[in-house]
Amino acid sequence: MTAGAAEQVLDVPVGTALGAYTRVGFRVGQTDEREVPFAGAFAPSVGIEAAPRVKALALTAGGETVLIVKVDVGLMVEELLFDLEERLGRDFAGKVILAASHSHSAWGQQSGHSGLEIGNAPFRREVYDAFLSVLEATAREALDAQRPAQLGVFVDRAFDPTDALSRDRRSENDELMGGPRKDDTLVMIRVDGADGNPIAVLPIYGVHGTLNDSDNHLASTDVTGGLERVLQEQFDDPVVVMHLQGAAGDVSPRGYGRLDCGLPPGLPDDACHEWLAEEGYGRVAAPVMMAAWERAGDALVSELELEMVTRSIALGPDAETFTIRDGALRYAPFDVTRVADGRVYDDDGSVLSPIDEFN
């Protein structure tokens, strides 16, 4: 096996709206009151707290080469994946996994998906092209950096039982999950050179990128970036630390080291942000991740079978694509004349399937 890793900063202009939160309908206030037409009706970014990045890991074994690429961005769009594969050449069709950090304070405006515009601001070709350029450059750098390597994996299915790093985000869906729980699986992928020097560290678990709230207008990698930076500092040699998201939708982060915004001389309308909490989170998480990294070292191998399998899941607008549990939960087909009955459950608590509320 050979492996190479790389990372680069996303070169996107300040003023680009941030994604994942709906930052619209209000101004930044005293931070910066200039209008930025580039952001449209959305609040523009005003600077950078922790620069969003692209990180890539290239793996080759048995004649198969695959790329895992992570972008600090709120959401991913499939066009970026296809365009990246096309730029890299035919050999990479279906050989690239493109993942989003899901930071709610990273750049937006890279998606042309009209339904997601409410949380991502209007599409701008300049932003999309910047994303694609850095994606390609980072992927090629990782490919060029490949050298003899070994890989180990450690899996913890009872991760963070005391909720030191994350917690269940919503109570409303607990009955659908068999009780309140979060993504409690941690996977640690350790990639070292054949000489024992580290190449990449990939912790994989779910945690929402929401330490910085919607009133933050500085681009940030948020909680996962804080983890990556502190974890990177644990190594004497250069290493690419790339957190990959798990099932983060119902998982909120724990922050440590927040400012007390209520103390003088602060004014009531002073900005008070959670940037310190990112590093605090990383400091609490680093020992947990290092322990998992050590355990992954027990499973290091230099020869392995490698195959990438990808699957596209159609989301709509066909109501049939939303059918799950053999029809126990499905949506009624579109009908322009239908008036919803305003009910999701019947009297005994069972789901009224098909649900007609979302036409």
Contacts in CASP RR format, 6 or more apart in sequence:
PFRMAT RR
TARGET T0000
AUTHOR 0000-0000-0000
METHOD contacts of the structure
MODEL  1
MTAGAAEQVLDVPVGTALGAYTRVGFRVGQTDEREVPFAGAFAPSVGIEA
APRVKALALTAGGETVLIVKVDVGLMVEELLFDLEERLGRDFAGKVILAA
SHSHSAWGQQSGHSGLEIGNAPFRREVYDAFLSVLEATAREALDAQRPAQ
LGVFVDRAFDPTDALSRDRRSENDELMGGPRKDDTLVMIRVDGADGNPIA
VLPIYGVHGTLNDSDNHLASTDVTGGLERVLQEQFDDPVVVMHLQGAAGD
VSPRGYGRLDCGLPPGLPDDACHEWLAEEGYGRVAAPVMMAAWERAGDAL
VSELELEMVTRSIALGPDAETFTIRDGALRYAPFDVTRVADGRVYDDDGS
VLSPIDEFN
1 59 0 8 1.000
1 60 0 8 1.000
1 61 0 8 1.000
1 148 0 8 1.000
1 149 0 8 1.000
1 150 0 8 1.000
1 151 0 8 1.000
1 301 0 8 1.000
1 302 0 8 1.000
1 303 0 8 1.000
1 304 0 8 1.000
1 306 0 8 1.000
2 59 0 8 1.000
2 60 0 8 1.000
2 61 0 8 1.000
2 146 0 8 1.000
2 147 0 8 1.000
2 148 0 8 1.000
2 149 0 8 1.000
3 57 0 8 1.000
3 58 0 8 1.000
3 59 0 8 1.000
3 60 0 8 1.000
3 146 0 8 1.000
3 147 0 8 1.000
3 149 0 8 1.000
3 151 0 8 1.000
3 191 0 8 1.000
3 193 0 8 1.000
3 199 0 8 1.000
3 200 0 8 1.000
4 57 0 8 1.000
4 58 0 8 1.000
4 59 0 8 1.000
4 142 0 8 1.000
4 143 0 8 1.000
4 145 0 8 1.000
4 146 0 8 1.000
4 147 0 8 1.000
4 149 0 8 1.000
4 191 0 8 1.000
4 199 0 8 1.000
4 200 0 8 1.000
5 55 0 8 1.000
5 56 0 8 1.000
5 57 0 8 1.000
5 58 0 8 1.000
5 142 0 8 1.000
5 145 0 8 1.000
5 191 0 8 1.000
5 199 0 8 1.000
5 200 0 8 1.000
5 239 0 8 1.000
5 240 0 8 1.000
5 242 0 8 1.000
6 55 0 8 1.000
6 56 0 8 1.000
6 138 0 8 1.000
6 139 0 8 1.000
6 141 0 8 1.000
6 142 0 8 1.000
6 145 0 8 1.000
6 240 0 8 1.000
7 53 0 8 1.000
7 54 0 8 1.000
7 55 0 8 1.000
7 56 0 8 1.000
7 138 0 8 1.000
7 240 0 8 1.000
7 242 0 8 1.000
8 53 0 8 1.000
8 54 0 8 1.000
8 134 0 8 1.000
8 137 0 8 1.000
8 138 0 8 1.000
8 141 0 8 1.000
9 51 0 8 1.000
9 52 0 8 1.000
9 53 0 8 1.000
9 134 0 8 1.000
10 51 0 8 1.000
10 52 0 8 1.000
10 53 0 8 1.000
10 54 0 8 1.000
10 71 0 8 1.000
10 72 0 8 1.000
10 107 0 8 1.000
10 130 0 8 1.000
10 131 0 8 1.000
10 134 0 8 1.000
11 130 0 8 1.000
11 133 0 8 1.000
11 134 0 8 1.000
12 52 0 8 1.000
12 107 0 8 1.000
12 127 0 8 1.000
12 130 0 8 1.000
12 131 0 8 1.000
12 219 0 8 1.000
13 38 0 8 1.000
13 126 0 8 1.000
14 45 0 8 1.000
14 46 0 8 1.000
14 47 0 8 1.000
14 48 0 8 1.000
14 219 0 8 1.000
15 36 0 8 1.000
15 38 0 8 1.000
15 39 0 8 1.000
15 44 0 8 1.000
15 45 0 8 1.000
15 46 0 8 1.000
15 47 0 8 1.000
16 38 0 8 1.000
16 39 0 8 1.000
16 44 0 8 1.000
16 45 0 8 1.000
16 107 0 8 1.000
16 108 0 8 1.000
16 109 0 8 1.000
16 121 0 8 1.000
16 124 0 8 1.000
16 127 0 8 1.000
16 219 0 8 1.000
17 23 0 8 1.000
17 39 0 8 1.000
17 40 0 8 1.000
17 42 0 8 1.000
17 43 0 8 1.000
17 44 0 8 1.000
17 45 0 8 1.000
17 108 0 8 1.000
17 109 0 8 1.000
17 120 0 8 1.000
17 121 0 8 1.000
18 43 0 8 1.000
18 45 0 8 1.000
18 104 0 8 1.000
18 105 0 8 1.000
18 106 0 8 1.000
18 107 0 8 1.000
18 108 0 8 1.000
18 121 0 8 1.000
18 216 0 8 1.000
18 217 0 8 1.000
18 219 0 8 1.000
19 73 0 8 1.000
19 74 0 8 1.000
19 75 0 8 1.000
19 104 0 8 1.000
19 105 0 8 1.000
19 106 0 8 1.000
19 107 0 8 1.000
19 108 0 8 1.000
19 109 0 8 1.000
19 119 0 8 1.000
19 120 0 8 1.000
19 121 0 8 1.000
20 74 0 8 1.000
20 75 0 8 1.000
20 102 0 8 1.000
20 103 0 8 1.000
20 104 0 8 1.000
20 105 0 8 1.000
20 106 0 8 1.000
20 108 0 8 1.000
20 119 0 8 1.000
20 120 0 8 1.000
20 209 0 8 1.000
21 104 0 8 1.000
21 105 0 8 1.000
21 119 0 8 1.000
21 213 0 8 1.000
21 214 0 8 1.000
22 118 0 8 1.000
22 119 0 8 1.000
22 214 0 8 1.000
23 42 0 8 1.000
23 43 0 8 1.000
23 121 0 8 1.000
23 214 0 8 1.000
23 217 0 8 1.000
24 41 0 8 1.000
24 42 0 8 1.000
24 43 0 8 1.000
24 118 0 8 1.000
24 121 0 8 1.000
25 41 0 8 1.000
25 43 0 8 1.000
26 43 0 8 1.000
27 33 0 8 1.000
27 43 0 8 1.000
28 43 0 8 1.000
28 44 0 8 1.000
28 46 0 8 1.000
28 217 0 8 1.000
29 269 0 8 1.000
30 269 0 8 1.000
30 271 0 8 1.000
31 46 0 8 1.000
31 217 0 8 1.000
31 271 0 8 1.000
32 46 0 8 1.000
32 217 0 8 1.000
34 44 0 8 1.000
35 44 0 8 1.000
36 44 0 8 1.000
38 44 0 8 1.000
38 109 0 8 1.000
38 124 0 8 1.000
39 45 0 8 1.000
39 109 0 8 1.000
39 121 0 8 1.000
40 121 0 8 1.000
40 122 0 8 1.000
42 121 0 8 1.000
42 122 0 8 1.000
43 217 0 8 1.000
44 217 0 8 1.000
45 107 0 8 1.000
45 217 0 8 1.000
45 218 0 8 1.000
45 219 0 8 1.000
46 217 0 8 1.000
46 218 0 8 1.000
47 217 0 8 1.000
47 218 0 8 1.000
47 219 0 8 1.000
48 218 0 8 1.000
48 219 0 8 1.000
48 220 0 8 1.000
49 105 0 8 1.000
49 212 0 8 1.000
49 216 0 8 1.000
49 218 0 8 1.000
49 219 0 8 1.000
49 220 0 8 1.000
49 273 0 8 1.000
49 275 0 8 1.000
50 219 0 8 1.000
50 220 0 8 1.000
50 221 0 8 1.000
50 222 0 8 1.000
50 225 0 8 1.000
50 226 0 8 1.000
50 229 0 8 1.000
50 275 0 8 1.000
50 278 0 8 1.000
51 219 0 8 1.000
51 221 0 8 1.000
52 71 0 8 1.000
52 72 0 8 1.000
52 73 0 8 1.000
52 101 0 8 1.000
52 103 0 8 1.000
52 106 0 8 1.000
52 107 0 8 1.000
52 219 0 8 1.000
52 220 0 8 1.000
52 221 0 8 1.000
53 71 0 8 1.000
53 72 0 8 1.000
53 221 0 8 1.000
54 69 0 8 1.000
54 70 0 8 1.000
54 71 0 8 1.000
54 72 0 8 1.000
54 134 0 8 1.000
54 135 0 8 1.000
54 138 0 8 1.000
55 69 0 8 1.000
55 70 0 8 1.000
55 138 0 8 1.000
55 240 0 8 1.000
55 241 0 8 1.000
55 242 0 8 1.000
56 67 0 8 1.000
56 68 0 8 1.000
56 69 0 8 1.000
56 70 0 8 1.000
56 138 0 8 1.000
56 139 0 8 1.000
56 141 0 8 1.000
56 142 0 8 1.000
56 240 0 8 1.000
57 67 0 8 1.000
57 68 0 8 1.000
57 69 0 8 1.000
57 142 0 8 1.000
57 191 0 8 1.000
57 199 0 8 1.000
57 200 0 8 1.000
57 202 0 8 1.000
57 240 0 8 1.000
57 242 0 8 1.000
58 65 0 8 1.000
58 66 0 8 1.000
58 67 0 8 1.000
58 139 0 8 1.000
58 142 0 8 1.000
58 143 0 8 1.000
58 145 0 8 1.000
58 146 0 8 1.000
59 65 0 8 1.000
59 66 0 8 1.000
59 67 0 8 1.000
59 68 0 8 1.000
59 149 0 8 1.000
59 151 0 8 1.000
59 191 0 8 1.000
59 306 0 8 1.000
60 66 0 8 1.000
60 146 0 8 1.000
60 306 0 8 1.000
61 303 0 8 1.000
61 304 0 8 1.000
61 305 0 8 1.000
61 306 0 8 1.000
62 305 0 8 1.000
62 306 0 8 1.000
64 95 0 8 1.000
64 306 0 8 1.000
64 307 0 8 1.000
64 308 0 8 1.000
65 91 0 8 1.000
65 92 0 8 1.000
65 95 0 8 1.000
65 143 0 8 1.000
66 95 0 8 1.000
66 96 0 8 1.000
66 97 0 8 1.000
66 306 0 8 1.000
66 308 0 8 1.000
67 88 0 8 1.000
67 92 0 8 1.000
67 95 0 8 1.000
67 96 0 8 1.000
67 97 0 8 1.000
67 139 0 8 1.000
67 142 0 8 1.000
67 143 0 8 1.000
68 97 0 8 1.000
68 99 0 8 1.000
68 202 0 8 1.000
68 242 0 8 1.000
68 244 0 8 1.000
69 84 0 8 1.000
69 96 0 8 1.000
69 97 0 8 1.000
69 98 0 8 1.000
69 99 0 8 1.000
69 135 0 8 1.000
69 138 0 8 1.000
69 139 0 8 1.000
70 99 0 8 1.000
70 100 0 8 1.000
70 101 0 8 1.000
70 242 0 8 1.000
70 243 0 8 1.000
70 244 0 8 1.000
71 80 0 8 1.000
71 98 0 8 1.000
71 99 0 8 1.000
71 100 0 8 1.000
71 101 0 8 1.000
71 131 0 8 1.000
71 135 0 8 1.000
72 101 0 8 1.000
72 103 0 8 1.000
72 106 0 8 1.000
72 221 0 8 1.000
72 224 0 8 1.000
72 225 0 8 1.000
73 100 0 8 1.000
73 101 0 8 1.000
73 102 0 8 1.000
73 103 0 8 1.000
73 106 0 8 1.000
73 107 0 8 1.000
73 108 0 8 1.000
73 110 0 8 1.000
73 131 0 8 1.000
74 100 0 8 1.000
74 101 0 8 1.000
74 102 0 8 1.000
74 103 0 8 1.000
74 104 0 8 1.000
74 106 0 8 1.000
74 108 0 8 1.000
74 120 0 8 1.000
75 100 0 8 1.000
75 102 0 8 1.000
75 111 0 8 1.000
75 116 0 8 1.000
75 120 0 8 1.000
76 98 0 8 1.000
76 99 0 8 1.000
76 100 0 8 1.000
77 110 0 8 1.000
77 111 0 8 1.000
77 112 0 8 1.000
77 113 0 8 1.000
78 312 0 8 1.000
79 112 0 8 1.000
79 128 0 8 1.000
80 98 0 8 1.000
80 110 0 8 1.000
80 128 0 8 1.000
80 131 0 8 1.000
80 132 0 8 1.000
80 135 0 8 1.000
81 96 0 8 1.000
81 98 0 8 1.000
83 132 0 8 1.000
84 92 0 8 1.000
84 96 0 8 1.000
84 98 0 8 1.000
84 132 0 8 1.000
84 135 0 8 1.000
84 136 0 8 1.000
84 139 0 8 1.000
85 92 0 8 1.000
85 93 0 8 1.000
85 94 0 8 1.000
85 95 0 8 1.000
85 96 0 8 1.000
87 132 0 8 1.000
87 136 0 8 1.000
88 96 0 8 1.000
88 136 0 8 1.000
88 139 0 8 1.000
88 140 0 8 1.000
94 308 0 8 1.000
94 310 0 8 1.000
95 308 0 8 1.000
96 139 0 8 1.000
97 308 0 8 1.000
97 310 0 8 1.000
98 135 0 8 1.000
99 244 0 8 1.000
99 245 0 8 1.000
100 245 0 8 1.000
101 209 0 8 1.000
101 221 0 8 1.000
101 222 0 8 1.000
101 224 0 8 1.000
101 225 0 8 1.000
101 243 0 8 1.000
101 245 0 8 1.000
102 208 0 8 1.000
102 209 0 8 1.000
102 224 0 8 1.000
102 245 0 8 1.000
102 248 0 8 1.000
103 209 0 8 1.000
103 220 0 8 1.000
103 221 0 8 1.000
103 222 0 8 1.000
103 223 0 8 1.000
103 224 0 8 1.000
103 225 0 8 1.000
104 208 0 8 1.000
104 209 0 8 1.000
104 210 0 8 1.000
104 212 0 8 1.000
104 214 0 8 1.000
104 222 0 8 1.000
105 209 0 8 1.000
105 212 0 8 1.000
105 216 0 8 1.000
105 218 0 8 1.000
105 219 0 8 1.000
105 220 0 8 1.000
105 221 0 8 1.000
105 222 0 8 1.000
106 219 0 8 1.000
106 220 0 8 1.000
106 221 0 8 1.000
106 222 0 8 1.000
107 127 0 8 1.000
107 131 0 8 1.000
107 219 0 8 1.000
108 120 0 8 1.000
108 121 0 8 1.000
108 127 0 8 1.000
109 120 0 8 1.000
109 121 0 8 1.000
109 122 0 8 1.000
109 123 0 8 1.000
109 124 0 8 1.000
109 127 0 8 1.000
110 120 0 8 1.000
110 123 0 8 1.000
110 124 0 8 1.000
110 127 0 8 1.000
110 128 0 8 1.000
110 131 0 8 1.000
111 117 0 8 1.000
111 120 0 8 1.000
111 123 0 8 1.000
112 123 0 8 1.000
113 120 0 8 1.000
117 123 0 8 1.000
147 193 0 8 1.000
147 194 0 8 1.000
147 199 0 8 1.000
148 193 0 8 1.000
148 194 0 8 1.000
148 302 0 8 1.000
149 191 0 8 1.000
149 192 0 8 1.000
149 193 0 8 1.000
149 194 0 8 1.000
149 199 0 8 1.000
149 302 0 8 1.000
150 191 0 8 1.000
150 192 0 8 1.000
150 193 0 8 1.000
150 194 0 8 1.000
150 196 0 8 1.000
150 300 0 8 1.000
150 301 0 8 1.000
150 302 0 8 1.000
151 189 0 8 1.000
151 190 0 8 1.000
151 191 0 8 1.000
151 192 0 8 1.000
151 300 0 8 1.000
151 301 0 8 1.000
151 304 0 8 1.000
152 189 0 8 1.000
152 190 0 8 1.000
152 191 0 8 1.000
152 296 0 8 1.000
152 297 0 8 1.000
152 299 0 8 1.000
152 300 0 8 1.000
152 301 0 8 1.000
153 187 0 8 1.000
153 188 0 8 1.000
153 189 0 8 1.000
153 190 0 8 1.000
153 296 0 8 1.000
153 299 0 8 1.000
154 187 0 8 1.000
154 188 0 8 1.000
154 190 0 8 1.000
154 292 0 8 1.000
154 293 0 8 1.000
154 295 0 8 1.000
154 296 0 8 1.000
154 297 0 8 1.000
154 298 0 8 1.000
154 299 0 8 1.000
155 185 0 8 1.000
155 186 0 8 1.000
155 187 0 8 1.000
155 188 0 8 1.000
156 185 0 8 1.000
156 186 0 8 1.000
156 187 0 8 1.000
156 188 0 8 1.000
156 292 0 8 1.000
157 184 0 8 1.000
157 185 0 8 1.000
158 184 0 8 1.000
159 184 0 8 1.000
159 185 0 8 1.000
159 186 0 8 1.000
159 205 0 8 1.000
160 166 0 8 1.000
160 184 0 8 1.000
160 186 0 8 1.000
160 205 0 8 1.000
160 288 0 8 1.000
161 184 0 8 1.000
163 182 0 8 1.000
163 254 0 8 1.000
164 254 0 8 1.000
164 284 0 8 1.000
164 288 0 8 1.000
165 207 0 8 1.000
165 253 0 8 1.000
165 254 0 8 1.000
165 281 0 8 1.000
165 284 0 8 1.000
165 285 0 8 1.000
165 288 0 8 1.000
166 182 0 8 1.000
166 183 0 8 1.000
166 205 0 8 1.000
166 206 0 8 1.000
166 207 0 8 1.000
166 208 0 8 1.000
166 251 0 8 1.000
166 252 0 8 1.000
166 253 0 8 1.000
166 254 0 8 1.000
167 182 0 8 1.000
167 251 0 8 1.000
167 252 0 8 1.000
167 254 0 8 1.000
168 174 0 8 1.000
168 180 0 8 1.000
168 181 0 8 1.000
168 182 0 8 1.000
168 250 0 8 1.000
168 251 0 8 1.000
168 252 0 8 1.000
169 182 0 8 1.000
169 208 0 8 1.000
169 249 0 8 1.000
169 250 0 8 1.000
169 251 0 8 1.000
169 252 0 8 1.000
170 250 0 8 1.000
171 180 0 8 1.000
173 250 0 8 1.000
174 180 0 8 1.000
177 250 0 8 1.000
182 206 0 8 1.000
182 250 0 8 1.000
182 251 0 8 1.000
183 205 0 8 1.000
183 206 0 8 1.000
183 207 0 8 1.000
183 246 0 8 1.000
183 247 0 8 1.000
183 248 0 8 1.000
183 250 0 8 1.000
183 251 0 8 1.000
185 205 0 8 1.000
185 246 0 8 1.000
186 203 0 8 1.000
186 204 0 8 1.000
186 205 0 8 1.000
186 288 0 8 1.000
186 292 0 8 1.000
187 202 0 8 1.000
187 203 0 8 1.000
187 204 0 8 1.000
187 205 0 8 1.000
188 201 0 8 1.000
188 202 0 8 1.000
188 203 0 8 1.000
188 204 0 8 1.000
188 289 0 8 1.000
188 292 0 8 1.000
188 293 0 8 1.000
188 295 0 8 1.000
188 296 0 8 1.000
189 200 0 8 1.000
189 201 0 8 1.000
189 202 0 8 1.000
189 204 0 8 1.000
189 296 0 8 1.000
190 198 0 8 1.000
190 201 0 8 1.000
190 202 0 8 1.000
190 293 0 8 1.000
190 296 0 8 1.000
190 297 0 8 1.000
190 300 0 8 1.000
191 198 0 8 1.000
191 199 0 8 1.000
191 200 0 8 1.000
191 201 0 8 1.000
191 202 0 8 1.000
192 198 0 8 1.000
192 199 0 8 1.000
192 297 0 8 1.000
192 300 0 8 1.000
193 199 0 8 1.000
194 302 0 8 1.000
197 237 0 8 1.000
198 235 0 8 1.000
198 237 0 8 1.000
198 239 0 8 1.000
199 239 0 8 1.000
199 240 0 8 1.000
200 239 0 8 1.000
200 240 0 8 1.000
200 241 0 8 1.000
200 242 0 8 1.000
201 231 0 8 1.000
201 235 0 8 1.000
201 239 0 8 1.000
201 240 0 8 1.000
201 241 0 8 1.000
201 242 0 8 1.000
201 289 0 8 1.000
201 293 0 8 1.000
202 241 0 8 1.000
202 242 0 8 1.000
202 243 0 8 1.000
202 244 0 8 1.000
203 227 0 8 1.000
203 231 0 8 1.000
203 241 0 8 1.000
203 243 0 8 1.000
203 244 0 8 1.000
203 289 0 8 1.000
203 292 0 8 1.000
204 243 0 8 1.000
204 244 0 8 1.000
204 245 0 8 1.000
204 246 0 8 1.000
205 246 0 8 1.000
206 245 0 8 1.000
206 246 0 8 1.000
206 247 0 8 1.000
206 248 0 8 1.000
206 249 0 8 1.000
206 251 0 8 1.000
207 223 0 8 1.000
207 224 0 8 1.000
207 245 0 8 1.000
207 248 0 8 1.000
207 251 0 8 1.000
207 252 0 8 1.000
207 253 0 8 1.000
208 223 0 8 1.000
208 248 0 8 1.000
208 249 0 8 1.000
208 251 0 8 1.000
208 252 0 8 1.000
208 253 0 8 1.000
209 222 0 8 1.000
209 223 0 8 1.000
209 224 0 8 1.000
209 248 0 8 1.000
209 253 0 8 1.000
210 222 0 8 1.000
210 223 0 8 1.000
210 252 0 8 1.000
210 253 0 8 1.000
211 222 0 8 1.000
211 223 0 8 1.000
211 253 0 8 1.000
211 255 0 8 1.000
211 274 0 8 1.000
211 277 0 8 1.000
211 278 0 8 1.000
211 281 0 8 1.000
212 220 0 8 1.000
212 222 0 8 1.000
212 273 0 8 1.000
212 274 0 8 1.000
212 275 0 8 1.000
212 278 0 8 1.000
213 274 0 8 1.000
215 271 0 8 1.000
215 273 0 8 1.000
216 273 0 8 1.000
216 274 0 8 1.000
218 273 0 8 1.000
220 275 0 8 1.000
220 278 0 8 1.000
221 228 0 8 1.000
221 278 0 8 1.000
222 278 0 8 1.000
223 253 0 8 1.000
223 255 0 8 1.000
223 277 0 8 1.000
223 278 0 8 1.000
223 281 0 8 1.000
224 243 0 8 1.000
224 245 0 8 1.000
225 243 0 8 1.000
225 278 0 8 1.000
226 278 0 8 1.000
226 279 0 8 1.000
226 280 0 8 1.000
226 281 0 8 1.000
226 282 0 8 1.000
227 241 0 8 1.000
227 243 0 8 1.000
227 281 0 8 1.000
227 282 0 8 1.000
227 285 0 8 1.000
227 286 0 8 1.000
227 289 0 8 1.000
228 241 0 8 1.000
228 242 0 8 1.000
228 243 0 8 1.000
229 241 0 8 1.000
229 279 0 8 1.000
229 282 0 8 1.000
230 279 0 8 1.000
230 280 0 8 1.000
230 282 0 8 1.000
230 283 0 8 1.000
230 285 0 8 1.000
230 286 0 8 1.000
231 241 0 8 1.000
231 282 0 8 1.000
231 285 0 8 1.000
231 286 0 8 1.000
231 289 0 8 1.000
231 290 0 8 1.000
232 239 0 8 1.000
232 241 0 8 1.000
233 286 0 8 1.000
234 286 0 8 1.000
234 290 0 8 1.000
253 281 0 8 1.000
254 281 0 8 1.000
254 284 0 8 1.000
255 274 0 8 1.000
255 277 0 8 1.000
255 278 0 8 1.000
255 280 0 8 1.000
255 281 0 8 1.000
256 277 0 8 1.000
256 280 0 8 1.000
256 281 0 8 1.000
256 283 0 8 1.000
256 284 0 8 1.000
257 276 0 8 1.000
257 277 0 8 1.000
257 279 0 8 1.000
257 280 0 8 1.000
258 274 0 8 1.000
258 276 0 8 1.000
258 277 0 8 1.000
259 272 0 8 1.000
259 273 0 8 1.000
259 276 0 8 1.000
261 270 0 8 1.000
261 272 0 8 1.000
262 272 0 8 1.000
314 321 0 8 1.000
315 321 0 8 1.000
315 322 0 8 1.000
316 322 0 8 1.000
317 334 0 8 1.000
319 330 0 8 1.000
319 331 0 8 1.000
319 332 0 8 1.000
319 333 0 8 1.000
319 334 0 8 1.000
319 354 0 8 1.000
320 330 0 8 1.000
322 330 0 8 1.000
322 331 0 8 1.000
323 329 0 8 1.000
323 330 0 8 1.000
323 331 0 8 1.000
324 330 0 8 1.000
327 353 0 8 1.000
328 351 0 8 1.000
328 353 0 8 1.000
329 351 0 8 1.000
329 353 0 8 1.000
329 355 0 8 1.000
330 353 0 8 1.000
330 354 0 8 1.000
330 355 0 8 1.000
331 354 0 8 1.000
331 355 0 8 1.000
331 356 0 8 1.000
331 358 0 8 1.000
332 338 0 8 1.000
332 354 0 8 1.000
332 355 0 8 1.000
332 356 0 8 1.000
332 359 0 8 1.000
334 359 0 8 1.000
335 359 0 8 1.000
336 359 0 8 1.000
338 356 0 8 1.000
338 359 0 8 1.000
340 356 0 8 1.000
340 357 0 8 1.000
340 359 0 8 1.000
341 352 0 8 1.000
341 356 0 8 1.000
342 357 0 8 1.000
343 352 0 8 1.000
344 351 0 8 1.000
344 352 0 8 1.000
344 355 0 8 1.000
344 357 0 8 1.000
345 351 0 8 1.000
345 352 0 8 1.000
346 352 0 8 1.000
END
